Amino acid sequence: MAPHNPQVKEGVVVFLRHLGCPFAEKTLLQMQNSSLDHPNLDFVGVSHADETTTSKWAKAISEKHGEIKNLKLISDERRKLWAQWGLEDHSLLEVLGPRSIANVVTLRLSEGISNRETAKGSNRYARAGAFAINADGKIKYTWQADHANDLPDIEKAIKSI
């Protein structure tokens, strides 16, 4: 069974990297597309910045923020949910290693997504994670980032439900 279930009846919970991280931005955009393609599922992004900052960040990324009923962003400033779901911080090398830095450049050149100012209260070392939960509350898919640039396979998570 899923630990504390943040507003998901059946769907995908994604723990986001720090707000300002281009990989968090890419993940949110992927969640947005998946939520539109799968309106019968819930999608919850978990931020560790405060609610106001999280909302401003999401609005800066997408004009659709707040309009998609099955996509929610919640704030977990103390990262209690991170701990309950078993997500530990990245190491310095996982965040600032050559692989992660090279992928920041690639994402900027290929999709125009780049670093934004790191939001107040955001932790650059927070590890991203994703979980799919079925209607019975059972976890059917788990994923944790090995490096800061790793992205969850949201479609794989959806197929597991």
N, C-alpha and C positions, 0 to 999 in steps of 0.2 A: 504494500500500500504506500501511496505517496505520503511524505511528511506533510506538514502544514500545506494545504492546497490553496494557492493564491487565486481564487476566483475561476477555477477551471472545472467545468462539469465533464467535458471530454475535449481534449485538445493538447496544445503545446505550450510549455512554459520555457522561456528563454531568459537566462541571466546574462545581462549585457555587460560588456567591458565598460570602462569609464566613459562618461559623456564627454565628447570631444574626440574620442578615438574613431578613426575612419572605419574600423572593423565593426564597431558598435553601430555606426550609421548604416553600413551595408547590411548588417543583420536586421535592423529595424525595417529597412526597405524590403528585404526578403520576407519578413513577417507580414508586412502590409500586403504584398502581392499574394502570399499564401492565404491570408485571411479573406481576401476578395475571391479567391478561387475555391475556398472551402468555407462558405458561410455557416455551415452547420457545426463547425468546430470553434472552440474558444482559443484565442491566442493571447498570452500574457507575457509582456516584457517586464523584467524586474531590473530596476535601476537602483544604484546606491547613493544617488544624489537626492536632494529634497524634492518634494512634489512639484513645486513651482519651477525649479530649475529643469526638472525632467520634462515638464510640459513645454517650456520655452524651447528646449533643445529639439524636441520632437516636431514642434511647429516650424522651426528653422529648416528642418530636413524635408518635411512633407506638408503640403497644404491640406492633405486629407486627414491629418492628425485630429482625432476626436470625432470624426465622421463615420468611422467604420465600427459598427456595433460589436463585432466579435473580436476586436483588437483593443486591449487595454494595456496601459503602462502603469505600474505601481512602483512606489518608492519604498526602499528598505535601507534607510540611512545607516542603521547599525549592523547591517548585513547578517541579521539573524537567520533569514531564509537561506543565505549562502551556506551558513554553518549547518542548518537542518538538512540541506540537500547534499552536503558533503563536498562543497566547493572551497578549496583552499586557494591562497594567493599564488600568483606566478612568481618565479625567481627573477632576478635582474636579467639574466641571460635570455629567459623566455620572452621578456618584454622588449629589451633593447638589443637583442642579438642580431646578427647580420640578416638572418632569414626574415625576421619581423620588419626590419628597416627596409629591406629590398621590396617586400610586399606592400609597404606603405607607398613607395614610389610607383610600383606597378599599378596599384589601385587608383592613384592620382592620374596617371597617364591613360589608363584604359577606361576609367569611368568618371573621372573628374571628382572623385571623393577624396578629400584630404583632411588632415588634422584640423580640428577647430580648437578654440580655447578650451582647456580642461575645465569642466564645471566645478564650482566650489563644492567640496565634499566628496568629489570623485577620487577613487583610488586607482591609480594606473596599474596596480598589481592585481586587481580583482580578476579572477579567472572567469571566462565565459563558460556557460553550460546550457544544455537543453535537455528537456524531458518531455516525453509524450505520455499522456494519461488517458486511459480508456474510461468508458462510462461507469465501470465498477470501481474506479479510483486506483486501479493498478498501473504501475509504471511499466510501459511497454517499450520505451526507448530511452537510453541515456547517452549523453555525450559530454565530455569535458575537453576544453581547449588544451592542447599541449604547448602552444605558443600563442602570443598575443594576436597573431594574424589568422589563426584558425577560425573558420566559420562553421556554424552548425549546418547539417544537411536537413533542413526543415521538411522537405518533401519525404525524405526517408523516415523522419519522425511521424509524419502524417500517415504514411503507409503502414506503420507498425500498429496503429490503433485498430 
